[in-house]
Each structure stands twice: as structure tokens, then as C-alpha cells.
Amino acid sequence: MISKQVEHCKDMCKPCWNIKNILIMNYTNLLKIALKAIAANKTRAFLTALGIIIGIASVITMLAIGQGTKESIQANISQMGSNMIMISPGADRRGGVQQDASSMETLKLTDYEALRDECKYIKAISPTVSSSGQFIYGNQNVPSSITGANQDYLEIRQLKVAEGEMFTDADIKSSAKVCLLGQTVVDNLFPDGSDPIGKVIRFKSIPFRVIGVMEKKGYNSMGMDQDDYVLAPYTSVMKRIQAQTYLQQIIASAITEGVTEQATEEMTTILRRTHKLKDATETTEADSDDFNIRSQEELASMMNSTTDMLTILLGCVAGISLIVGGIGIMNIMYVSVTERTREIGLRMSVGARAIDILNQFLIESILLSVSGGVIGVLLGVGATYAVNALAHWPVSIQLWSIIMSFAVCTFTGVFFGWYPAKKASKLDPIEAIRYE
């Protein structure tokens, strides 16, 4: 009894299996026809896919450059210390005129001393002043910059002394003419490899005795030389070089990254007091800050948003070529429909349905776009590594950009191939056969 039921079910399912096999064979034949049509016009097919190839390659390369730049900036910020806080002079209004922040002289040594003595959320703090010019030793000279700071500067900027020693509190108090050299300055002033420690170099005719050499850090991922600097006591730079009493910047390091916000608020309160800025009352508005406080976290967030916008812009510019490539596919498919009008009529006269004609040209369009996408991905990956090797730009290929590229090129094939295919499927068989 059971065996009869099984046989009956098999008999009932045969039409379903036949329909499935017919559909499989139908699409297989359509794929073969599309491949033959592409093979018959290899040059035209390649030129048609070239727009997609260039578009996909451009998208992958541009997104890789944008993402690589973002990761490079994040790495540079991380190297400087994720809990670093920077205080700089802020713009102010004097006599109704907005002053440039770079010309302000609002940061004083008293501000640094107040922050150093009163801030509970910082573990290191240093005033900084700097100047650029020519360093001279014997018959050698090199342009560089000299930065004035204190001993905490090394901890905040994560620097180390490789040879010699750091200047002392006594050197700071006496404005001693001593300095430490970055490795690039050492290489340029002492090309013979001699020991620079104890030698006297000149900066703007002012002699400085070299007491140490900083540990080499090399170039960062943005191609900037991190060893091209000279470090000296901030008092020496202020008095002997700049002849100024104000600071250009104060940098500090919070106890931990988690208390950076509290440290920033504490610094703001102290500086508003030392600068005698009035708080808001019922009758008057609060005075604006004449200083700016920026943390690495804030800087990282700002840079990330900027690089994200840059990446989107690069991707959009590269995506234009994809649209151009899609229009090229639509154009060629129109030409193909016109050239094969008689073929379409013959196929429809022997039983081909409109859906078969539509699928035939749609499959051909998708094949062109997907094959172009594959070549474009390979070209994009190769171009990305070439940019990194030749131009030394930071790059980072993302898997999602490749997946997105495939999705876009498939959509392009369907979108731009559908209309010509639809036109082909609506041709009248009799008129198509008579077409010359």
C-alpha cells in the first residue's frame, strides 16, 4: 500500500521536475547565446566594459587612499599620546576688532605655574615656544626648528634621550645655552659620524652646547620627519632667541585617558581665573575665553570626520566613471538590439517568448558589467599597492569596498541593460524579420 503511494507521488511530481529542468536548460541556453554574442565582438565588448573597469578600479583605489589616510592620522595621534591636552592662545576682540589667534599673547608663565600647581588631573605639563632658522656647525648648516620646553615634554610627547642627558632645572632657571638634537639634525651637521655631544652649534648667531641626542623615531605614516628638531630649555628660547615673555603653547598629559574631560574643565576654570575673565551674571554676559584647549580625543574626532568626508568625496568622484561606464553599456546594448533585430524576429517566430528575449540581453549586459567588475577589482588592488610603493601614500584596502564594487557593477548591468532588453522583447516578430 505504501509503495503504491510513493509511486503515485513520484508520478505527481514529474511535471514539476520537468518544468525545473526546462527552466535550467532555458537559462543555460540563454547564457551560451550571450557568451557567443560577446565573443563575436571581443573588441567592442572590452571597450564597453572598460568604463566599468576604470570606475571600479578608481573607487577601490580612492577609498583605499582615504581609509589609509584616516588610519595614518589615528596612528600619529596615538603616537603623541591619547591623553595629551594642548592649550594655545585664542582669538579676542579688542576695540571691536577680531584679533588673530596667532598674534595673541595671552599665555604667560604664570598660567603654566598655576596649572602645574593646581591641576589634580594632570601628571605632566610643559610650556612650549619654538623658532625656525639655520643651524650651523663648522662648514655645515641645516634648516630646522628649535623647541623650548621642560623635562615633562619628553613624557608628554613620548620621546627618549638616546645619548647624553636631558637639561636640568638649573639649566632652565639660568636660561642655559644647551640643547638636544634630533637624529636628522645630527646627520646633517655631523655627516662624518663624529660624536655631537659637547660640541657647540649656532642658531641665529647664538651658541648652544649639545648635551644629548634624541632617540630616532623616523618618518611617520604621513611622510613627516619626526627627528628634524632641536630641544632646549624654554627659558633659553624665550629670552635668548625670541626675546618674549609669553608662551606659544602649553601641553599637558592627563593622568589617564578617562579623566581628559575633567582635566580640560579644570584647566579652563584655572585659566579663566588667572586671566580675570568674568562669569555670566543676571545682568551681564560671560567673557569669552582668550585661549583654546584641545585634547587628543577631540582632535582625533575632528580629524576622523574630516577624513571620512574626504573619503566620501573621493568615492563619489570615482563613482562618476561608473555611471559613464553604465551609459556605455546601455549604448552598446541599443546597438546590439538594432544589429540583431532579424535574429530576434526569427527566435520569436519559432517560439521564443518576450521574457526569453528580455533575459537574453539582460544576461549579456550583466556579463559585461560583472566581467568588467572582476578586472576592475584586480586593477584597483594593483593600483592601490602601486600608489603605496611609488608615492608612499598610506593606503588600506577594505573588504567592504570590494563587495560594494561588485554590488554596484551588477546593479549597473541590470539597470542600464534592462531598457534596451525590454525594447528588444517588445519587437514585433514579423516586422523584425523584415528589418534590413
N, C-alpha and C positions, 0 to 999 in steps of 0.2 A: 504493500500500500504506500509506504514512504517513498520507495524508489519510483513509483509512478508519479508521485507529486513532484519529486525532484526533476524527473524528465519533463513534466509539464511546465515547471518554472523555467527550465532551460529553453524550451520552445517559445515561451512567452518573452524571454529576454533577447532572443535572436534579432528582432528588429532594432532593439536599442544598440546591440553590438554592431549591427550593420551600419546604422546611422553614424556611430562613433568612428568606425573605420573609414566611412566615406568622407567625414569631416577632416580626419587626419590626412587622408590621401589628397583631399582638395587643397588644404593649406600647403602640403608638401609640393604639389604641382605648382601652386602659385609662387612658392619660394624659388623653385627651379626656374620658372619663367622670369622672375625678377632678376635672378643672378645672371641668366643668359642675356637679358636686356642690358645690364650693367657691363657685362663682359664684351658685348658687341660695341660698346662705345667707352673704352677704357679711359682715354684721354679726357673726354667730356665728363665722365663720372669723377675722375680725380680732381679736375678743376672745380667741379660742383662741390665736392667735399672739402676743397681747400679752404673755403670760408669757415666751415665748421672746425677744421684742424687748427687754423690760426686763432679762432675765437677761443677754443678750449685751452690751447697752449697759453694764450695770453691770460686767461682767467686764473689758471693754476699758478703761473709764474708771478702775476701781480699779487695774488692772495698770499703766496709764499713769502714774497718780499715784505708785504705788510705785516704778516704774522711774525716773521723773523725780526723785524724792527721792533715790534712790541715786546717780544721776549728779550731782545737785547737791552732795551731800556729798563725792563724789570730787573734784569741781571745786574746792570750798572747801579741801579738804585739800591739793590740788595747788598752790593759790594760796599757801598758807602755807609751801610748800617740802616736797618729798617726803623730804628728808633731815634734817628737823628732829627734835630729841630734846628731850623735856620731863622735867625732874626735879622732883618735888613731895614734900612730907613724907608719910610713910607712917604707918599706924596702929601702935600699940605697946601692949604690956601693962605696966601699972605697978601693983604691988601686987595682981596677979591680975585687974585690971580692964582690959578692952579700951578703949583710948583712940580717940577720933575723929581721923581723919587731919587734918581741918581745924583742929584745936586744937593740933596738934603744932608744935614749934619746933625741928625737927631740922636744918634747913638754915641754915648760918651763912656769913658772908662767907669764912671760912677754907676752907670746902668749895669755894666758887666759885674762890678763888685757887688751890687745889690742882688743880682740874680745868683751869683756864686754863693753868697752868704745866706740867702733866704729861701731859695727854692728847695723843696723837700723831695721833688720827684725827678731830679736830675742827678747823674753820677759823674758827669764831666762837662766842662764848659770852657770855651776858649774865645777870646776876641780875635778877629782877623782883619788884617789890612794887606793890600797887595799892590805891586807895581811891576810894570813890564819894562824891559830895556835890554841893553847889551852887557853880557858878562865877558870879562877879559882876563886871560892868564897868559903871560908871555906874548907870543905872536898868534895865539889862538883866541877866537872870540865866538860867541854864540848868543842869539836872541832867546830870551826865556823870561820867566816871571819869578819874582821873589814874594813869598807869602810870610807875613808876620803873624805869629801865633804863640801859644804857650805849650807846656808839656801835654796837656789834655788833648791837644789837636791830634796826636798820634792815635789815641784810643778812639776818638770820635770818628776819624776817617779810616780807621783800621790800617794804619801804617806802622812799619817797624824799622829800626835802625840796624843796618847790616854790619857796618864797621864804624868804629869811633864811639861817640857818645852824644846824647841829647844835651842841649843847653840847659842851664840850671836857673833857679830862682834868682841867684846872684847876677847871672848874665842879664836877666830881664830887668832887674832893678837898676843895673848900671848901664843899660842900653848897649851892651857889649856888641862889638862888630864881629860876631861869629855866625856861622851858618852851616847847614847840612845840605848836601847836593843830591838831587835825583840822578839816577843812573845815566840818563840821556845827556845831562849836562856834564857828567864826569867823562863820558865817552868823547864828547866834543871838545872839552877843554884839555883833556889829558889823553890824546889819541895814542901816545906811546905806551899806555898802560901803567904809568907811574902812580904811586900812591898819592891821592889828593889830600889826605889828612895832614894838617899842619901847614899846607900851602896857603898863600894869600891871593885871593882873586879880587877883581874890582867890578863894581857896579855903579855906573854914573860917577866915576872917579872916586868912589868911596871904597876903601879896602875892607874885605871881610875874610877872616881866617876860617878855613874849613876845619870843622871838628868832627864831622861824621858823614857817612854816605848812607842813603836810604835803601831799603830792600827793594829790589826790582819787582815791578808789577806788570810791565809790558803794556801792550796795546789792549784796550777794551774791545768789546764786540762791535763798537761803532767806529773803530779805527783811530781812536784818540790815544795819544801817547800819555800814559799815566806816570811817566818818570821824568817829564820835562818840567822841572820846577826846582826852586831853591827855598829852603825853610830857614827862618831867622826869628829871633825874639821880636814880638810885636812892638815893643818899645823902640827897638833899633830902627824898624821900618818907619814908624810914626815920626820919630824925632830926626833921624839922620837922612832919611830919603824923602818922605812925604812932607815933613815939616807941618804936621797937622795934629790936632788934639781930639779928633773924632774918629770913630770906628766905621769901617765899611760894612762889617757884618759880625754877628755873634753866633757861633754854632754851639750846640749842646747835644748831649745824649741822655735820653730818658732812662730811668732805672730799668724798665722793661718796656717792650712794645705796647703792652696793655695799658700803661699809665701815660702814654704820649698825650692823650687829650687833656688829662688832668694837669700835666706839666705845662701844656700850652696855655691853659686857662690861668694857672698860677703865674706864669711869666707875664701874661697880659695885665693882670692885676698889679704886679710889681712895677712894670714899666709905665703904666698909666699914672701910678703914684709918683714915681721919680720924675716923670715929665710934667707933672702937675696938670693933668688933664681932668676936667670937671665931668662928673657923672650927671645923668639926667635928673632934673628936679621937676616939680609941678609946673614951674614957670619957664624953665629953660631946657634946651636940648643938650644932650651929652656931646662933649668934644670928640671929634673923630680921632682915631689912633693915628699918630705920626710915625708908625712903624708897622712892619708886616712880619707875621710869624707863620712859617710854613713847616709842616712836618713831612717826613718822607712818605708817610701813608697818604697824605693829601696830594703830594707831588705825584706819587705813583698812580693814584686815581685819576688825576688830571691828564697825565701822560697816556694812560690806558684809553681814556675816552678820545683823546686826540688821535692816537694810532688806530683805534677802531674806526673812526671817521675816515682816516686816510685809507685804510684797507677797503672800506665800503666804496669809497670814491674810485680807487684803482680797479676794484672788481666791476663797477658799473661801466667805467671807460672800456675795459676789456670786453664786457658783455655786449657792447655795441657791435663788435665784429661778429658776435654770434647771430645777432639779428640780421646783419648783412649777409652772413652765410645762409641763414634760413630763407631770405628773399631769393638768393641764388638758387637754392633747391627748388623753390616754387617756380621760378622762371624756367629752369631746365625741365621740370615735370610738365609744364604747359607745352613746351616744345616737343617733349616726348609724346604727349597725348595727340598733338597735331600730326606728328610724323607717323604715328601708329593708328590713325583713325580707321583705315581699311582693316587692319588686324583686329581692332576692337569689334568692328562690324561683323567680321567672319566668326569670331568667337561667340558673339551674341546670337548669331543666326543658327549656330549648331548647339545652342542650349545653355550657353554661359549666362548666368544671372547678373543683374546690375551689381549685387553685393560682391560677386566674384571679380568683376572689373574694378570696383572700388578697392577691394583688398589687394588686388594685383599691384596697382600703382601706389597704394599706401605702403605696402611691404617694400617696394622698391625705394620709396622715399626714406623709410626708416633705415633700411640697409645703408643707404648713402650717409645718413647722419650718424648712425652708430659706428660705422667703419671709420668715418672721419673723426668721431669722438675718441676711438681707441688710439688712432695715430696721434691725435692732438694731446692725449694724456701722456703718451710716451715722449712726444716732443716737448711738452710743458715741463715734465720732470727733468729731462735733459737740459733744457734751457735754464731751469732753476739752479741746477748744480753748476752750470757754466757761469752764471752770474756770480755765484758764490766763489768760484775758483778764479775768475778773471777780474771781477770788480771788488771782490772781498766784501760784498754786502751780506749782512745777516739774512738768512732765509730759513723757513720752516714749512715744509710741505705738510698739509693737514689732510687726513683721510677723508674728512667731510667735503673738502673742496673737490676731490676726485669723484666722489659719489654724486655730488651736486652737478658736476660737469656732465656725467653720464645721464643723469635725470634730465638735464636741460637739453642735451643734444637729442635724446629720444623724444622729448616733448616738441622740439623744433621740427623733427622729421614728421611727427603726426600733424602738428599744427599747420605747417607750410605745405605739406603734401596732401592734406585732406581735400582742399578746394579743387586742385587740378584732378585728383582722383574722382571726386564727386562729379565733376564736369564730364569725365570720361564715361562714368557709369550711366549718365543720362542721355548719351548719344542714341539717336535712332538707328537701329541696325541697317535699314535699307539705305538711308542717307549716308551712313558711314561706309558702306560697301561701294557706293557710287563716288565717294570722295576721291579727288585727284590731288 
